[in-house]
Amino acid sequence: MPNVLIRDLPDDVHARLQRRAEAEGQSLQQFLTRELTRVASTPSLGDVLARIDERSGGRVGLDSAVDDLAEERGRR
């Protein structure tokens, strides 16, 4: 299995991650493996928007919907 090395991690970040891992009864390695797996399995905003753009069947395009929403929010 591949390894990841993170250099120059600030001490306070390391300490917070360590505390979170301990609170969940995990080693830091177990905790980070789970969190990185979660991040990698979550689609990026660009991926989600690309999937939305590929869909058909709607009468309003994404750009028009975004513009309409911004206009409606501006009225409030």
NUDO-725473 format. One record per residue (C-alpha): residue number from 1; residue in three letters; x, y, z. Coordinates in steps of 0.25 Angstrom, whole numbers, padded with zeros to 4 digits, always signed. Layout:
N
   num   residu      c1      c2      c3
   NUM      ALA       X       Y       Z
...
% end
This chain:
76
   num   residu      c1      c2      c3
     1      MET   +0000   +0000   +0000
     2      PRO   +0005   +0014   -0003
     3      ASN   +0010   +0024   +0007
     4      VAL   +0008   +0039   +0008
     5      LEU   +0018   +0048   +0015
     6      ILE   +0014   +0062   +0019
     7      ARG   +0025   +0072   +0022
     8      ASP   +0024   +0085   +0030
     9      LEU   +0011   +0082   +0036
    10      PRO   +0009   +0093   +0047
    11      ASP   +0010   +0087   +0061
    12      ASP   -0004   +0092   +0065
    13      VAL   -0010   +0085   +0053
    14      HIS   -0003   +0072   +0057
    15      ALA   -0007   +0074   +0071
    16      ARG   -0022   +0076   +0067
    17      LEU   -0022   +0064   +0058
    18      GLN   -0015   +0055   +0069
    19      ARG   -0026   +0059   +0079
    20      ARG   -0037   +0056   +0069
    21      ALA   -0031   +0042   +0067
    22      GLU   -0030   +0040   +0081
    23      ALA   -0044   +0044   +0084
    24      GLU   -0049   +0034   +0074
    25      GLY   -0040   +0023   +0080
    26      GLN   -0031   +0022   +0067
    27      SER   -0017   +0024   +0064
    28      LEU   -0013   +0037   +0056
    29      GLN   -0010   +0028   +0044
    30      GLN   -0024   +0021   +0045
    31      PHE   -0031   +0034   +0047
    32      LEU   -0024   +0041   +0035
    33      THR   -0026   +0029   +0026
    34      ARG   -0041   +0029   +0029
    35      GLU   -0041   +0044   +0026
    36      LEU   -0033   +0044   +0014
    37      THR   -0042   +0033   +0008
    38      ARG   -0054   +0041   +0011
    39      VAL   -0048   +0053   +0004
    40      ALA   -0044   +0045   -0008
    41      SER   -0058   +0038   -0009
    42      THR   -0065   +0052   -0009
    43      PRO   -0067   +0058   -0023
    44      SER   -0061   +0071   -0025
    45      LEU   -0070   +0083   -0028
    46      GLY   -0065   +0083   -0042
    47      ASP   -0069   +0069   -0043
    48      VAL   -0083   +0071   -0038
    49      LEU   -0085   +0083   -0047
    50      ALA   -0080   +0075   -0059
    51      ARG   -0090   +0064   -0056
    52      ILE   -0101   +0074   -0055
    53      ASP   -0097   +0081   -0068
    54      GLU   -0098   +0067   -0075
    55      ARG   -0112   +0065   -0071
    56      SER   -0123   +0068   -0080
    57      GLY   -0138   +0069   -0079
    58      GLY   -0139   +0082   -0071
    59      ARG   -0145   +0094   -0077
    60      VAL   -0135   +0104   -0070
    61      GLY   -0120   +0103   -0072
    62      LEU   -0111   +0104   -0060
    63      ASP   -0106   +0118   -0063
    64      SER   -0120   +0123   -0064
    65      ALA   -0124   +0116   -0051
    66      VAL   -0112   +0122   -0044
    67      ASP   -0115   +0136   -0049
    68      ASP   -0129   +0135   -0045
    69      LEU   -0125   +0130   -0031
    70      ALA   -0115   +0142   -0030
    71      GLU   -0126   +0152   -0034
    72      GLU   -0136   +0146   -0024
    73      ARG   -0126   +0147   -0013
    74      GLY   -0123   +0161   -0017
    75      ARG   -0138   +0165   -0014
    76      ARG   -0137   +0160   +0000
% end
